[in-house]
């Protein structure tokens, strides 16, 4: 009754949580249904929660092996964000890989190199790329979190590179050369 009440402000979150329960129970079609109902109830102003729910829909489709539908979910998130997040970008890359779309794999990997988690460190480095250690605490909790997110993003990029390099060009060597070139252009 609560989730059907449009006056209840948290009904979208409640439906999303119900979707999470179905997802954990591996009842992916039911999870997708709940997530979609949650999207209908979350206002457009709640962009981050909408992206999270859309990511969950994409993840459920991946678990079902429906890569085309998952791809659409992840693409809508990537298009809606100024700077993509690395998890969504990697998930989209996996979908393109599963669908065998080499050109989209290249474009997605290139976009993955511009994810917001990698750009966090730019704020704390000087012009030479050295850590900026003026009078700030070296190990404050924010810096630790930024380092952890950056390390996680780099792991996703390494996994993505290893996933697509063997298949994006005619030979394995050409594929790795292409990935290395994209990495060099970014740094």
C-alpha positions as CSV (number, residue, x, y, z in Angstrom):
1,X,0.0,0.0,0.0
2,X,2.8,2.4,0.8
3,X,4.6,1.9,-2.5
4,X,1.4,2.6,-4.4
5,X,0.9,5.9,-2.6
6,X,2.2,8.7,-4.8
7,X,2.1,11.0,-1.7
8,X,4.8,8.9,0.0
9,X,8.1,10.7,-1.0
10,X,10.3,7.7,-0.5
11,X,8.2,5.2,-2.5
12,X,10.8,5.2,-5.3
13,X,13.6,4.3,-2.9
14,X,11.4,1.6,-1.4
15,X,10.8,0.1,-4.8
16,X,14.6,0.3,-5.6
17,X,15.3,-1.5,-2.3
18,X,12.8,-4.2,-3.2
19,X,14.6,-4.5,-6.6
20,X,17.8,-4.9,-4.7
21,X,16.3,-7.8,-2.7
22,X,15.1,-9.5,-5.8
23,X,18.5,-9.0,-7.4
24,X,20.2,-10.6,-4.4
25,X,17.7,-13.5,-4.7
26,X,18.7,-13.8,-8.4
27,X,15.1,-13.0,-9.4
28,X,16.4,-10.6,-12.1
29,X,13.1,-10.1,-14.0
30,X,11.3,-9.1,-10.8
31,X,14.3,-6.9,-9.9
32,X,14.1,-5.1,-13.3
33,X,10.3,-4.6,-12.8
34,X,10.9,-3.0,-9.4
35,X,13.7,-0.8,-10.6
36,X,11.6,0.4,-13.5
37,X,8.7,1.2,-11.2
38,X,11.2,3.0,-8.9
39,X,12.4,5.1,-11.9
40,X,8.8,6.2,-12.5
41,X,8.5,7.4,-9.0
42,X,11.9,9.1,-8.5
43,X,11.8,12.8,-9.7
44,X,14.0,13.9,-12.6
45,X,15.8,16.2,-10.1
46,X,17.2,13.1,-8.4
47,X,19.8,12.4,-11.1
48,X,22.3,10.3,-9.0
49,X,19.6,8.0,-7.7
50,X,18.2,7.6,-11.2
51,X,21.7,6.7,-12.5
52,X,22.1,4.2,-9.7
53,X,18.7,2.6,-10.5
54,X,19.5,2.5,-14.2
55,X,22.9,0.9,-13.5
56,X,21.1,-1.8,-11.4
57,X,18.7,-2.4,-14.4
58,X,21.7,-2.8,-16.7
59,X,23.4,-5.2,-14.2
60,X,20.3,-7.3,-14.0
61,X,20.1,-7.5,-17.8
62,X,23.8,-8.6,-17.9
63,X,23.0,-11.4,-15.4
64,X,20.2,-12.5,-17.7
65,X,22.6,-12.4,-20.6
66,X,20.5,-9.7,-22.3
67,X,23.4,-7.6,-23.4
68,X,21.5,-5.4,-25.9
69,X,19.1,-4.2,-23.1
70,X,21.9,-3.8,-20.7
71,X,23.8,-1.7,-23.2
72,X,20.9,0.6,-23.7
73,X,20.7,1.1,-19.9
74,X,24.4,1.8,-19.5
75,X,24.5,4.1,-22.6
76,X,21.7,6.3,-21.2
77,X,23.7,6.7,-18.0
78,X,26.9,7.6,-19.9
79,X,25.1,10.1,-22.1
80,X,23.4,11.7,-19.0
81,X,26.7,12.3,-17.1
82,X,29.2,15.1,-17.8
83,X,32.0,12.8,-16.8
84,X,31.2,9.1,-16.8
85,X,31.8,6.9,-13.8
86,X,34.2,4.1,-14.3
87,X,31.9,1.2,-13.3
88,X,29.2,2.2,-15.8
89,X,31.8,2.7,-18.5
90,X,33.4,-0.7,-17.8
91,X,30.0,-2.4,-17.8
92,X,29.1,-0.8,-21.1
93,X,32.5,-2.0,-22.5
94,X,31.6,-5.5,-21.4
95,X,28.3,-5.3,-23.3
96,X,30.0,-4.1,-26.4
97,X,32.5,-7.0,-26.1
98,X,29.7,-9.5,-25.6
99,X,27.9,-8.1,-28.7
100,X,31.2,-8.1,-30.7
101,X,31.1,-4.4,-31.6
102,X,34.7,-3.5,-32.1
103,X,34.3,0.2,-33.0
104,X,32.1,0.8,-30.0
105,X,34.6,-1.0,-27.8
106,X,37.3,1.4,-28.9
107,X,35.1,4.5,-28.4
108,X,33.9,3.3,-25.0
109,X,37.5,2.5,-23.8
110,X,38.6,6.0,-24.9
111,X,35.7,7.5,-22.9
112,X,36.5,5.3,-20.0
113,X,39.9,7.0,-19.8
114,X,38.1,10.3,-19.0
115,X,36.1,8.9,-16.1
116,X,35.7,11.2,-13.1
117,X,37.5,8.9,-10.7
118,X,40.8,9.4,-12.7
119,X,40.3,13.1,-12.8
120,X,40.1,13.4,-9.0
121,X,43.9,13.3,-8.6
122,X,44.4,16.2,-10.9
123,X,43.3,18.5,-8.2
124,X,46.0,17.4,-5.8
125,X,49.0,17.4,-8.1
126,X,51.2,20.3,-9.1
127,X,52.1,21.2,-12.7
128,X,54.8,18.5,-12.9
129,X,52.4,15.7,-11.8
130,X,54.0,15.5,-8.4
131,X,51.8,15.3,-5.3
132,X,51.1,18.7,-3.8
133,X,52.2,18.4,-0.2
134,X,52.1,22.0,1.0
135,X,50.6,22.3,4.5
136,X,47.8,19.8,4.2
137,X,47.6,16.5,6.0
138,X,49.2,13.7,4.1
139,X,46.8,10.9,5.0
140,X,43.5,12.7,5.7
141,X,40.4,10.6,5.0
142,X,39.5,12.5,1.8
143,X,42.9,11.9,0.2
144,X,42.7,8.2,1.2
145,X,39.3,8.0,-0.5
146,X,40.5,9.7,-3.6
147,X,43.5,7.4,-3.8
148,X,41.3,4.3,-3.4
149,X,38.9,5.5,-6.1
150,X,41.7,6.3,-8.5
151,X,43.3,2.8,-7.8
152,X,39.9,1.2,-8.4
153,X,39.5,3.1,-11.7
154,X,42.9,2.1,-12.9
155,X,42.1,-1.6,-12.2
156,X,38.9,-1.2,-14.3
157,X,40.9,0.3,-17.1
158,X,43.5,-2.4,-17.0
159,X,40.7,-5.1,-17.1
160,X,39.1,-3.3,-20.0
161,X,42.3,-3.1,-21.9
162,X,43.0,-6.8,-21.3
163,X,39.4,-7.6,-22.4
164,X,39.3,-5.7,-25.7
165,X,42.9,-5.7,-26.9
166,X,42.8,-9.2,-28.3
167,X,39.7,-8.6,-30.3
168,X,39.6,-4.9,-31.5
169,X,42.1,-5.4,-34.3
170,X,43.0,-8.2,-36.7
171,X,46.0,-9.4,-34.7
172,X,46.7,-9.5,-31.0
173,X,49.7,-7.2,-31.3
174,X,47.7,-4.6,-33.3
175,X,45.0,-4.7,-30.7
176,X,47.4,-4.1,-27.8
177,X,49.2,-1.4,-29.9
178,X,45.8,0.4,-30.4
179,X,45.1,0.2,-26.6
180,X,48.6,1.5,-25.8
181,X,48.1,4.4,-28.2
182,X,44.9,5.4,-26.5
183,X,46.6,5.3,-23.1
184,X,49.5,7.4,-24.4
185,X,47.1,10.0,-25.8
186,X,45.4,10.3,-22.4
187,X,48.6,10.8,-20.4
